[in-house]
Amino acid sequence: MYKVLPFLLLFITACTPVPEEESEPSNQTSEEEQAVPVLTHLKSPWDIEVKNGVFYMTERNGAIVEWTEGEEKKRHEVQTTEPISQIGEGGLLGFKLLPDFKENKAALAYHTYKKEDTLYNRLIIVRLEDEVWKETGALLEGIPGLNFIMAAGLNWVRTKKYM
C-alpha cells in the first residue's frame, strides 16, 4: 500500500488543474487584431477549397468563385445536366477538388435540383473548361432534398467523405 501512495499522489497532482490568472476583459482590439475583409460581394457562399494559394468558393446560385490574393475574383458558371435549384438552403453546395486537379481540372460538386416539383440532390464530377465548370458525370443522383429555410432542412453533404 505504501509503495502505491507516491504514485497516487503524483497522479492526483498531475491531474489537478492549475488555476489560470484572471485578467480584466478588454473591449478594445489593436489594429492587428481587427478583421479585414479580403473578398466581398459573394452570393450565398457555401463551401471553400484552397489549392496552391487559390481559393475556390461555391455560391448557392450556381457559380464557383476563384480568387488568389492580390488578384480580382473570377466568377465561373457551373453547367449541369439538371439545373441547380437554390430553394431554401439548397443550391450549389459541397465542393472538393480531386487529387489530380492540377492535371485534369476536375472536382466533385454537390447540388440541389428540382424534378416534377420535388427537390433532390446529386453528387457530380465537374471540370473547368474555358472558364466554365462543366458536368462530366454523375456519381449519385436522386438523393432526397428538403424545402426548409431553417437549419434542420439543410441539403448539404460532406464531399470530403467521398475522397
N, C-alpha and C positions, 0 to 999 in steps of 0.2 A: 504493500500500500504506500509506504513512504518513498519507494522508488518512482512511483507514478506521480506523486504530488508535484515535483518540479516541472514535469512536462505539462501537467494540468494547469499550473499557474502560468507557464509560458503560453499555452494555448489561449487561456482566458485573456491574458494581457494582449496577445496579438490580435484577438478578435474584438477588443474593446475599441469603439470609435474614438478618435481624437477630436475634441471639440474644436470647431472652426472659429477663427476670430470673427467677431461680429463687426461689420463696418456699416457706416451710415449709407443708405441708398442715395444715389446721386441721380437727379433728374436731368443733369446736363451731360451731353456727349461731346467728345472732342471732334474736331473736323475729320480726323482719321476714322472715327467710328461711324460716321453718318453714311447711310446707304446712298449710293448714287445710281440712278437708272442708267443702264448702258444700252438698252434696247426698248423702244416704245412702239405703240400703235400695233400691237399684236391683236389678232381677232380670235378670242376664245382659245388661247393656247392650252394644250393638254399634256403632251409628252415631250421629252427632250432627250437628245442623244448628242454626244460630243465625240468627235473623231479627229485627231491631229489638229486640235485647236479650232475646228469648225463645228459650230452648233447647228443642229437640225431640230426644229420645233414644229410639232403638228398644230394646226389650227382646226378646230372642230368643223368649220365651214367647208373644209376640203382642200387645204393648202398646206405645204410644208415650207417653212421659212428657214433659209440658210443664212448664217451670219458668222463672220470672222471679225475679231476685234480690230478696229481701225478701218473697217470697210462698211459700205452700205449693205443693208439686208437685201436678200433676194427672195421673193415670194414665188414658189413654184406651184403650179396647178397639179392636182392629182387626178388622173383619168382612170376610172374604174368601170368594169362592165355593169355593175349595179350602182346607180347613182348614190353618192354619200348623202345621208339624211341627218341633218342637225336638228333633231327634235328632242326636247327635254335635255338630258345630259348626253345624248348621242351625238354622232358625227364621226370625224376622223380622230381616232383616239390613240391607241397604242402604236409605237414605232420603235423598231430595232434594226440597226444596220447589221447586215450579215458580215461574218468574219472576213470574207474576201472582198469587202466593199471597194477597196482601192482598185481592184481589177475589174469587177463587174458592175459596180454602182447599184447593187441590189440591196433591198431591205424588206423587212416584214412590216405590214401595216394592218391595223385592226379598225374596222369602221362599221357604222350602223347604216342599214338600208331599209327601204320600205317596199314590201311586196304585197299586193292585194290588201291594203290597209292594215298590215301587220308589220311590226318592226322586228328586224333580225340583225345579226352581226356576222361579220366574216373576217377571217384571217387570210391575208393575201400577200403575194410577193409583188413588189413594185421595183421598177428600175428607172434611174434617172437618165433620160434620153432627150437631148436637145432642150434642156432647161425645163422639162416636164417629167413628172413621175408617172410612169405608165404601168398599169397592172399587167403582169406576165403570167399569173396563175393564181389559183385559189387553193389554200390548204384546208380550211374549214369553212363551211357555209351553213346557213340556216340556224345559227345559234340564236335562241330566243332573246329578243330585246324588250326593253321596258320603256314606257312613255311617262316617266316620272320626272319632275323637276327637282324633287327632294333627293338628298344624298342616298337614300335607300334604293333609288332606282338607277344606279349607275350601270351603263352598258360596257364597262371597261374590263379588260383582261390584261394581265401582265405578259407582254410578248417575250420577255426575257426567259420565261419558263419554257419556251419553245426552241431555245437556242441550244 
